[in-house]
């Protein structure tokens, strides 16, 4: 069961940015709501589930979601996360993005967010906190919008399926086995997955594995350990699948995330 988290009382408009640091426990969530200001949804560790505009997806610490003023949304975490919420004044963030957008978070932007958290609530006679806020917004204006995060079901039996596969990407059960588990025919399950997620179960599972590469290797696992966790038969099979999908080896991709420099 998922447990709701209370929204902090006495919210006041940001000037121009207010930062909140909070731990979201496993299966904790903020019920659907909206703000009179923009919001940046980010986690320094763990994975967040974000539901907005009739769709649901998950983001890793290499991604953040920009939510424009007034957009209704729900945020939670399946396994727990260190949540960093940045509220941005309506006028200050007006030119960042008009619609909910997933952005890539490079090391400089991450460092600025962490600095904003560290100095939150402190008096700043020299205007330092304001300069940090300006740099954060500048970085979001320059950040690379991502075509999409990992889709996630909003409700129904697919939620349990996706949660199980996220917890154990090596689970090799296909539509027939999962259909029996969920009380659906294989054809019904496949059709519902295509309708709700916009892709087949096989394609989603491939996306899930690639999504978790960053989480696992970023947490210190080796290529071989990651391959085994994700259910690949060998390290070479994992490296080949990763290179086919993203055009580089896992090591090169992770290094790019750490350095912030794109591949040549």
C-alpha positions in Angstrom: 0.0 0.0 0.0 1.1 3.5 -0.8 0.9 6.1 2.1 0.1 9.8 1.5 2.4 12.5 2.7 1.0 15.7 4.0 1.8 18.9 2.1 3.5 21.4 4.4 1.2 24.0 5.8 1.6 27.7 5.5 3.1 27.8 2.0 4.1 31.2 0.8 5.1 32.3 -2.7 8.8 31.9 -3.6 11.0 35.0 -4.0 12.2 34.0 -6.5 13.1 30.4 -5.5 12.2 28.4 -2.4 13.9 25.1 -1.9 12.6 22.2 0.2 14.6 19.1 1.1 12.6 16.0 2.2 12.9 12.3 2.4 10.1 10.4 0.7 9.8 6.9 2.3 9.2 3.9 0.1 5.7 3.9 -1.3 5.1 7.5 0.0 3.4 10.1 -2.2 2.0 13.6 -2.3 -1.6 13.5 -3.4 -2.5 15.3 -6.6 -2.3 19.1 -6.2 -1.2 22.3 -7.9 0.7 25.4 -7.0 0.4 29.1 -7.8 4.0 29.0 -8.9 6.3 26.8 -11.0 7.9 23.7 -9.5 11.1 21.7 -10.2 10.8 18.1 -9.1 14.2 16.4 -8.5 15.8 13.7 -6.3 19.4 13.6 -5.4 19.1 9.9 -4.9 16.4 7.3 -5.5 13.7 7.4 -8.2 10.6 9.6 -8.3 7.2 8.7 -9.8 5.5 11.7 -11.4 1.9 11.8 -12.6 0.9 14.8 -14.7 -1.5 15.6 -17.5 -2.9 12.1 -17.7 0.4 10.3 -17.9 2.8 8.9 -15.4 6.6 8.3 -15.5 9.6 7.8 -13.4 12.8 9.9 -13.3 16.3 9.2 -12.0 18.7 11.7 -10.3 20.0 12.5 -13.8 16.6 14.0 -14.7 14.3 16.7 -13.3 10.7 17.7 -14.2 9.7 21.3 -14.8 6.0 21.8 -13.8 4.5 25.2 -14.9 2.3 27.2 -12.6 -1.2 25.6 -12.1 -0.4 22.2 -13.4 -1.9 19.4 -11.3 0.5 16.7 -10.4 1.3 13.8 -8.0 4.8 12.8 -6.9 5.9 9.7 -5.0 8.6 7.1 -4.8 8.4 3.3 -5.0 11.6 2.5 -3.1 12.2 5.9 -1.4 14.1 9.0 -2.5 15.8 12.1 -1.3 13.4 14.7 -2.7 14.4 18.2 -3.6 11.5 20.5 -4.5 12.2 23.9 -6.0 9.4 26.4 -6.2 10.0 29.2 -8.7 8.0 32.4 -8.8 5.7 32.6 -11.7 7.4 35.6 -13.4 10.9 34.4 -12.7 10.4 31.1 -14.5 8.0 32.2 -17.2 10.4 31.6 -20.1 11.7 28.2 -19.0 9.0 25.9 -20.5 5.3 26.3 -21.1 4.5 22.6 -20.6 5.6 19.9 -18.1 9.1 19.0 -19.4 11.7 16.4 -18.4 15.2 17.9 -18.4 18.7 16.3 -18.2 20.5 17.4 -15.0 24.2 17.9 -15.6 26.7 18.1 -12.7 26.7 22.0 -12.6 22.9 22.1 -12.2 23.0 19.4 -9.6 25.7 21.3 -7.6 23.7 24.5 -7.8 20.5 22.7 -6.5 22.5 21.2 -3.6 24.0 24.7 -2.8 20.5 26.2 -2.8 19.4 23.6 -0.3 22.5 24.2 1.9 21.9 28.0 2.1 18.1 27.8 2.4 16.8 30.1 5.1 20.1 31.9 5.7 20.4 35.7 5.6 22.4 36.9 2.6 23.4 40.5 2.7 25.6 40.2 -0.3 22.9 38.7 -2.6 24.6 35.3 -2.9 21.4 33.3 -2.6 19.8 35.4 -5.4 22.8 34.7 -7.7 22.5 31.0 -7.0 18.8 31.2 -7.9 19.6 33.1 -11.1 22.2 30.5 -12.1 19.7 27.6 -11.5 17.1 29.2 -13.8 19.8 29.9 -16.4 20.9 26.3 -16.3 17.3 25.2 -16.8 17.0 27.5 -19.8 20.1 25.8 -21.2 19.3 22.3 -20.1 18.5 19.6 -22.7 14.9 18.6 -22.8 14.5 14.8 -22.9 12.0 13.2 -25.3 10.5 11.2 -22.5 11.1 9.4 -19.2 10.2 5.8 -18.4 6.4 5.5 -18.7 4.6 4.3 -15.7 0.9 3.2 -15.2 -1.4 5.4 -13.2 -3.6 2.6 -11.8 -4.9 -0.9 -12.3 -3.1 -4.3 -12.5 -0.2 -2.9 -14.6 1.0 -1.0 -11.6 1.8 -4.2 -9.7 3.5 -5.6 -12.8 5.7 -2.6 -13.3 6.6 -2.4 -9.7 7.7 -6.1 -9.7 9.8 -5.7 -12.8 11.4 -2.5 -11.4 12.3 -4.3 -8.2 13.6 -7.3 -10.2 14.6 -6.4 -13.8 15.9 -10.0 -14.3 12.3 -11.3 -14.0 11.9 -13.0 -17.4 8.1 -13.6 -17.3 6.3 -12.7 -20.5 2.7 -11.8 -21.2 1.4 -15.3 -20.8 2.9 -15.7 -17.3 2.0 -12.2 -16.2 -1.5 -12.7 -17.6 -2.0 -15.7 -15.4 -0.6 -13.7 -12.4 -3.0 -10.8 -13.0 -6.1 -12.8 -14.1 -5.9 -11.6 -17.7 -5.3 -13.3 -21.0 -2.0 -12.8 -22.7 -3.7 -10.9 -25.5 -5.7 -8.6 -23.1 -2.5 -7.9 -21.1 -0.5 -7.1 -24.2 -3.3 -4.8 -25.6 -3.7 -3.0 -22.3 0.0 -2.4 -22.0 0.2 -1.0 -25.4 -2.8 1.3 -24.8 -1.7 2.5 -21.3 2.0 2.7 -21.8 2.4 3.5 -25.5 4.7 0.6 -26.1 4.9 -3.2 -25.8 5.9 -5.0 -22.6 9.1 -6.1 -24.3 10.0 -2.5 -25.3 9.2 -1.2 -21.9 11.3 -3.8 -20.2 14.2 -2.8 -22.4 13.7 0.8 -21.5 13.5 -0.2 -17.8 16.8 -2.0 -18.0 18.5 1.0 -19.6 16.9 3.3 -17.1 18.3 1.3 -14.2 21.8 1.1 -15.6 22.4 4.7 -14.5 21.0 4.0 -11.0 23.0 0.8 -10.5 26.3 1.9 -12.0 26.0 5.4 -10.6 25.7 3.6 -7.2 29.0 1.9 -7.7 28.2 -1.5 -9.3 30.6 -2.8 -12.0 29.5 -3.5 -15.5 29.4 -7.3 -14.8 27.4 -6.8 -11.5 24.9 -4.5 -13.3 24.5 -7.0 -16.2 23.6 -9.8 -13.7 21.2 -7.6 -11.8 19.4 -6.7 -15.0 19.1 -10.3 -16.1 21.5 -10.4 -19.0 23.2 -13.8 -19.7 26.6 -12.2 -20.0 28.5 -8.9 -19.7 29.0 -8.9 -23.5 25.3 -9.3 -24.2 24.6 -6.3 -21.8 27.3 -4.1 -23.4 26.0 -5.0 -26.9 22.4 -4.2 -26.0 23.4 -0.9 -24.3 25.6 0.2 -27.3 22.8 -0.7 -29.8 20.3 1.4 -27.9 22.4 4.4 -26.9 25.4 4.3 -29.2 28.1 4.0 -26.5 29.4 1.6 -23.9 27.9 1.7 -20.4 31.2 3.1 -19.0 31.3 5.9 -21.6 27.7 6.8 -20.9 28.1 6.9 -17.2 31.3 9.0 -17.6 29.3 11.5 -19.7 26.7 11.8 -16.9 29.5 12.4 -14.4 31.5 14.9 -16.4 28.6 16.7 -18.1 30.6 16.6 -21.4 28.8 15.1 -24.4 30.3 12.3 -26.5 32.4 13.4 -29.5 
